[in-house]
Amino acid sequence: MAGSTVRIGAGAGFAGDRIDPARDLAERGNLDFLVFECLAERTLAYGHLARSQDPNKGYNPRLEKRLAAVLQACVRGGTTIVTNMGVANPRAAGALAVDLARRMGLKIRVAIVEGDDVTSQISDQTFLPEIGKTVGEAGLRMVGANAYLGAEAIIPALDTEPHIVITGRVADPSLFLAPIAHRNGWKLDDWMTLGAGTVVGHLLECTSQVTGGYFADPPYKEVPNLAYVGFPLAEVQPDGSCIITKLDGTGGFVNELTVKEQLLYEVHDPRAYLTPDVTADFTNVQIEVAGKDRVAVRGGIGRERPAQLKTIVGFDGGFLAEAGISYAGPGAENRARLAASIIEERMRNLHGCADKIRLDLIGINSLHATAIQREAITQDVRVRAAMRTTDREMAETLLSEVESLWVSGPAGGGGYRGNIDSSVKTHAVFVNRDAIETKVEVLQS
């Protein structure tokens, strides 16, 4: 109903997010919409790789598990699910959702949004500004390219009154903005209101980051019951102002600081937060406590949306080889440094490896590297060797060299582990939005 308060919850903030807090929202949140944002740049590239190997794959592998946890409650409570778990194959994801509903004895409609896949528009001559080369010059095999769609692509899907909307690449806040705008009848050129709605989406898109998860930093910032931190929901008014809150009885908290931290998360310029829908301005946002675990947010504004859409081009990154071995006790650091130097020397001089090898001493320099110089006093060090390569045999050689340290020395090495995985690389380009055509298809169980 136009002009009403919209209750919208965040069911996932990335592909590996927890499921039980989303189940709580579905069962107790009295929501109009439950949004699952599960798509990062690399996740999308891996989706393309999966689809290339099996045309029925390419969607989020946890799609069925997530839907199974919430679908019954959402259908019963009239909560519409919106998700980008379609990844590189929304159509196959929709078919899975319909099949799951049939097995659960539910009659549902699933709206599939397509049009973000612009692989055919990327050529060897497409310039990649991040590396200053064309696709052809980069020398990598492209696996797919997807433009960031906005609320405009989802609203026609919501017009079909679906139980589930499944998309591919959609900008994170747009997944939330679309149902809010649709319910309130917002015009897609009402930049001020769209800016306010984008603030809501931005605050919700990372789930428990706004309810204390990423905020926790003991002893400076203690968060209660973090093991069971609740996911957030928003009560959104017709003007785009909202209350950010969470369910009673869940862990974490919502306060001014958690909201402020999330407001600025991954924001380059708070005056110009670029999305497919609007150029949002966060600088006038007002945040005020409105009760226990309730924070009022208002004042988000916006101006005209960008003329182009950000597009992620995914490439096959070859193999990622990673192996480790640990050293403990007196002299652990010296033995670990010797082990790392042996790995480097044998890979370069004996095996002729030309690929870059990363060598970390976990517990000493694995995160800060040379950014911080300090004397380490530790008796617990793990050597980690990692390499990206297109040569499977060379990847296996790295693992063998690390494992050989077990008996070839230095002394006291143990706990070897090694693995080789496929990897991807991504680069951003921009495409004209008028080159994008989206469409909606509805499936029924």
C-alpha positions in Angstrom: 0.0 0.0 0.0 1.5 3.3 -1.1 2.5 5.7 1.7 2.8 3.0 4.4 5.7 2.0 6.7 7.8 -0.7 5.1 9.4 -3.3 7.3 12.5 -4.7 5.6 15.1 -7.0 6.9 18.6 -8.1 5.9 18.9 -11.8 5.5 22.5 -12.0 4.3 25.4 -9.6 3.7 27.7 -11.8 1.7 27.8 -15.3 0.3 29.1 -17.0 3.4 26.8 -15.2 5.9 24.9 -17.1 8.7 21.5 -18.5 8.1 20.0 -18.7 11.6 19.6 -14.9 12.0 17.7 -14.8 8.7 15.4 -17.5 10.0 14.7 -15.5 13.1 13.8 -12.5 10.9 11.5 -14.6 8.7 9.7 -16.1 11.7 9.5 -13.1 14.1 10.3 -10.0 12.2 6.8 -9.3 10.8 8.5 -8.2 7.6 7.2 -7.0 4.3 10.6 -7.9 2.6 13.6 -10.0 3.4 16.7 -9.2 1.3 19.6 -11.6 0.8 22.7 -9.8 -0.6 25.2 -12.5 -1.4 27.2 -11.3 -4.3 30.7 -9.9 -4.4 32.9 -9.3 -7.5 34.9 -12.5 -7.1 31.7 -14.5 -6.3 30.2 -13.4 -9.6 33.4 -14.5 -11.5 33.3 -17.9 -9.8 29.7 -18.2 -10.8 30.6 -17.7 -14.5 33.3 -20.4 -14.1 30.7 -22.8 -12.6 28.2 -22.1 -15.3 30.8 -22.7 -18.0 31.3 -26.2 -16.5 27.6 -26.9 -16.0 24.9 -24.8 -17.7 22.6 -25.6 -14.7 25.0 -24.1 -12.2 26.3 -20.6 -11.7 24.0 -19.5 -8.9 24.8 -19.3 -5.2 25.5 -22.8 -4.0 23.8 -22.0 -0.7 20.6 -20.8 -2.4 18.6 -23.9 -1.6 19.8 -24.0 2.0 18.9 -20.4 2.6 15.5 -20.6 1.0 14.6 -23.8 2.8 15.3 -22.0 6.1 12.9 -19.1 5.5 10.5 -19.9 2.7 7.7 -21.5 4.8 7.7 -18.6 7.2 7.9 -16.0 4.5 5.0 -17.4 2.5 2.9 -17.7 5.7 3.7 -14.2 6.8 3.4 -12.5 3.4 7.1 -11.6 3.3 8.6 -11.1 -0.2 12.2 -12.4 -0.6 14.6 -10.3 -2.8 18.0 -11.7 -3.5 20.9 -11.6 -5.9 21.7 -15.2 -5.4 21.1 -15.8 -9.1 24.7 -14.8 -9.5 25.6 -15.7 -13.1 22.5 -17.8 -13.8 19.3 -16.3 -12.3 17.2 -18.6 -14.5 18.6 -21.8 -13.1 18.3 -20.3 -9.6 14.6 -19.6 -10.3 14.1 -23.1 -11.4 15.7 -24.4 -8.2 13.5 -22.2 -6.1 10.4 -23.4 -7.8 11.5 -27.0 -7.4 12.2 -26.5 -3.7 8.7 -24.9 -3.2 7.0 -27.9 -4.8 8.9 -30.2 -2.6 7.8 -28.1 0.4 4.2 -28.2 -0.8 4.1 -24.4 -1.4 2.5 -22.5 -4.3 4.7 -19.6 -5.2 5.7 -17.2 -7.9 9.4 -16.5 -8.6 10.3 -13.4 -10.7 13.7 -13.6 -12.4 15.5 -10.4 -13.4 18.0 -10.7 -16.2 20.0 -8.2 -18.3 23.1 -7.6 -16.2 25.2 -10.0 -18.2 27.0 -7.8 -20.7 29.7 -10.3 -21.7 28.9 -9.8 -25.4 29.7 -6.1 -25.1 33.2 -6.6 -23.9 35.9 -7.1 -26.5 39.7 -7.4 -26.7 39.7 -3.7 -27.3 37.8 -2.8 -24.1 40.1 -0.7 -21.9 40.6 -1.7 -18.3 41.5 1.6 -16.5 42.6 -0.1 -13.3 45.6 -1.7 -15.0 45.9 0.6 -18.0 45.6 -2.2 -20.6 42.9 -3.5 -22.9 41.3 -6.9 -22.3 43.5 -8.3 -25.1 46.7 -6.8 -23.6 45.9 -8.2 -20.2 46.4 -11.7 -21.6 43.7 -13.3 -19.4 40.8 -15.4 -20.4 37.6 -13.5 -19.8 34.8 -15.6 -18.1 32.1 -13.0 -18.0 31.0 -9.4 -17.5 28.1 -8.0 -15.5 26.8 -4.5 -15.1 25.5 -3.3 -11.8 21.7 -2.9 -12.2 19.6 -0.7 -9.9 16.1 -0.6 -8.5 14.7 0.2 -11.9 15.3 -3.4 -13.0 13.7 -4.9 -9.9 10.5 -2.8 -9.7 8.9 -4.5 -12.8 9.5 -7.9 -11.0 7.7 -6.6 -7.9 4.8 -5.6 -10.1 4.1 -9.3 -10.7 3.5 -9.8 -6.9 6.1 -12.5 -6.5 7.0 -14.4 -3.4 10.7 -14.4 -4.5 12.7 -12.0 -6.7 16.0 -13.4 -8.0 18.5 -11.3 -9.7 22.1 -11.4 -10.9 24.4 -8.4 -10.3 22.5 -5.6 -8.7 24.1 -2.9 -6.6 23.8 -3.8 -2.9 21.6 -0.9 -1.7 19.4 -1.2 -4.7 18.2 -4.6 -3.5 16.6 -2.7 -0.6 15.7 0.5 -2.4 13.6 -1.3 -5.0 11.0 -2.7 -2.6 10.9 0.5 -0.6 10.4 2.6 -3.7 7.9 0.2 -5.1 5.7 0.0 -2.0 5.7 3.8 -1.7 5.3 4.6 -5.4 8.4 6.7 -5.5 9.3 8.1 -8.9 12.7 7.0 -10.3 13.8 10.6 -10.9 12.9 11.7 -7.4 16.6 12.0 -6.5 16.1 13.4 -3.0 13.9 10.5 -1.8 15.9 7.9 -3.6 19.0 9.3 -1.8 17.2 8.8 1.5 16.2 5.2 0.5 19.8 4.4 -0.5 21.0 5.3 3.0 18.6 2.7 4.3 19.9 0.1 1.9 23.5 0.9 2.7 22.9 0.6 6.4 21.3 -2.8 6.0 23.3 -4.4 3.2 26.1 -5.8 5.5 23.7 -7.4 8.0 25.3 -7.6 11.5 27.9 -5.0 10.8 25.3 -2.5 11.9 24.1 -4.6 14.9 27.6 -4.9 16.5 29.4 -7.5 14.6 32.1 -5.6 12.8 31.9 -3.0 15.6 33.2 -5.4 18.3 36.7 -4.6 19.5 37.3 -5.7 23.1 38.1 -4.2 25.6 37.4 -0.9 23.8 34.0 -1.8 22.3 32.3 -4.7 24.0 29.3 -6.2 22.3 27.0 -8.6 24.2 26.2 -12.1 23.1 28.0 -11.7 19.8 27.9 -15.5 19.1 24.1 -14.9 18.4 24.3 -11.5 16.9 21.0 -10.5 15.3 20.5 -9.3 11.8 19.0 -5.8 11.3 15.7 -4.6 10.0 14.4 -1.1 9.1 11.1 0.5 9.6 11.0 2.8 6.6 8.7 5.8 6.4 7.2 7.1 3.1 9.8 10.0 3.0 12.8 7.5 3.3 13.5 8.2 7.0 13.8 5.0 9.1 14.4 3.3 12.3 17.2 0.8 12.3 16.6 -2.0 14.8 16.9 -5.7 15.5 14.8 -8.5 17.1 14.5 -8.7 20.8 16.5 -11.5 22.3 19.2 -11.6 19.7 22.8 -10.7 20.4 24.6 -7.5 19.6 23.1 -4.0 19.8 22.1 -1.1 17.6 23.3 2.4 18.7 24.6 5.6 17.3 28.1 4.3 16.9 27.2 1.1 15.1 25.0 3.1 12.6 27.7 5.8 12.1 30.4 3.2 11.4 28.2 1.4 8.8 27.1 4.6 7.2 30.8 5.3 6.3 31.7 1.7 5.4 33.2 1.4 1.9 32.3 5.1 1.1 34.9 7.0 -0.9 33.1 10.3 -1.0 30.1 10.7 1.4 28.8 13.6 -0.8 28.7 11.4 -3.9 27.9 7.8 -3.2 27.4 6.5 -6.7 24.8 3.9 -7.4 22.8 3.0 -10.5 19.8 4.7 -9.0 21.1 8.0 -7.6 24.2 9.9 -6.5 23.5 9.8 -2.8 24.7 12.4 -0.3 25.3 11.2 3.2 26.7 14.4 4.6 23.4 15.7 6.1 22.3 12.4 7.6 21.1 12.7 11.2 21.3 9.8 13.6 19.5 9.7 16.9 18.7 7.1 19.5 15.0 6.3 19.6 14.9 3.6 22.2 16.7 0.4 23.1 18.3 -1.0 19.9 16.4 1.6 17.9 18.2 4.4 16.0 16.4 7.0 13.9 18.0 7.9 10.6 17.0 10.8 8.4 18.4 13.5 6.1 19.8 11.4 3.3 19.5 13.2 0.0 20.6 12.7 -3.6 21.0 14.1 -7.1 20.9 12.7 -10.6 22.2 9.2 -11.2 25.4 8.5 -13.1 25.1 8.2 -16.9 27.1 5.0 -16.9 26.9 1.7 -15.0 29.9 0.1 -13.3 30.6 -3.3 -14.8 32.7 -6.0 -13.4 34.7 -8.1 -15.9 35.8 -11.5 -14.5 38.9 -13.4 -15.7 40.2 -16.8 -15.1 43.0 -16.3 -12.7 44.6 -19.7 -13.1 45.5 -21.7 -10.0 46.0 -20.5 -6.4 48.5 -22.7 -4.6 48.8 -22.3 -0.8 50.8 -24.3 1.7 51.9 -23.9 5.3 54.1 -25.4 8.0 54.5 -24.4 11.6 57.5 -23.9 14.0 57.3 -23.5 17.8 59.5 -23.1 20.8 62.8 -21.1 21.2 64.2 -19.9 18.0 60.9 -20.5 16.1 61.2 -17.2 14.2 64.8 -18.0 13.0 63.8 -21.4 11.8 60.7 -20.1 10.1 62.8 -17.4 8.3 65.2 -20.1 7.2 62.3 -22.3 5.9 60.9 -19.4 3.9 64.3 -18.7 2.3 64.7 -22.4 1.4 61.3 -22.4 -0.3 62.2 -19.3 -2.3 65.6 -20.5 -3.4 64.5 -23.9 -4.5 61.5 -22.6 -6.4 63.6 -20.0 -8.2 66.9 -21.8 -8.8 66.0 -25.5 -8.9 62.5 -25.4 -10.5 62.8 -22.2 -12.5 59.6 -20.6 -11.2 59.0 -17.2 -12.6 55.7 -16.6 -10.8 55.5 -14.3 -7.8 55.6 -16.3 -4.6 54.3 -14.7 -1.4 55.9 -15.9 1.8 54.4 -14.9 5.1 55.5 -15.6 8.7 52.1 -15.8 10.4 52.4 -14.3 13.8 55.2 -11.9 12.7 54.5 -10.2 9.4 51.6 -11.8 7.5 49.3 -8.8 7.6 51.5 -5.8 8.0 54.4 -7.1 6.0 57.0 -4.3 6.0 54.5 -1.6 6.9 55.4 -2.0 10.6 58.9 -2.8 11.8 59.0 -4.3 15.2 60.9 -6.9 17.1 58.8 -10.1 17.4 58.9 -12.1 20.5 57.1 -15.3 19.7 57.5 -19.1 20.0 54.7 -19.8 17.5 55.2 -19.1 13.8 53.6 -20.5 10.7 55.2 -20.2 7.3 52.7 -19.6 4.6 53.7 -19.8 0.9 51.2 -18.8 -1.8 51.4 -18.4 -5.5 49.1 -17.7 -8.4 50.0 -19.5 -11.6 48.6 -20.9 -14.9 50.9 -23.9 -14.5 49.3 -26.7 -12.5 52.6 -28.6 -12.2 54.3 -25.6 -10.8 51.5 -25.1 -8.3 52.0 -28.8 -7.2 55.7 -28.2 -6.9 55.2 -25.4 -4.4 53.2 -27.7 -2.2 55.8 -30.4 -2.4 58.6 -28.0 -1.5 56.8 -26.9 1.6 55.9 -30.4 2.6 59.5 -31.5 2.2 60.6 -29.2 5.0 59.1 -31.7 7.4 62.2 -33.9 7.3 64.7 -31.8 5.3 64.7 -29.1 7.9 65.0 -26.7 9.6 64.2 -28.5 12.8 60.8 -28.9 14.4 58.5 -28.2 11.4 55.0 -29.7 11.6 51.3 -29.3 10.8 51.7 -29.1 7.0 48.7 -28.3 5.0 48.4 -27.5 1.3 45.8 -26.9 -1.3 45.3 -25.8 -4.9 42.2 -23.9 -6.0 41.0 -22.2 -9.1 41.2 -18.4 -8.9 39.7 -15.4 -10.6 40.6 -11.8 -11.2 38.2 -8.9 -11.7 38.5 -5.5 -13.2 35.9 -2.7 -13.5 34.8 -0.8 -16.6 31.8 1.4 -17.4 29.1 0.9 -19.9 26.3 3.2 -21.1 23.1 2.4 -19.3 21.1 2.7 -22.5 23.0 -0.3 -23.8 21.4 -2.5 -21.0 18.1 -4.2 -21.6 16.5 -5.9 -18.6 13.7 -8.4 -18.6 11.5 -10.2 -16.1 10.3 -13.8 -16.3 7.9 -15.4 -13.8 8.0 -19.0 -12.8 5.3 -20.8 -10.7 5.5 -23.9 -8.5 
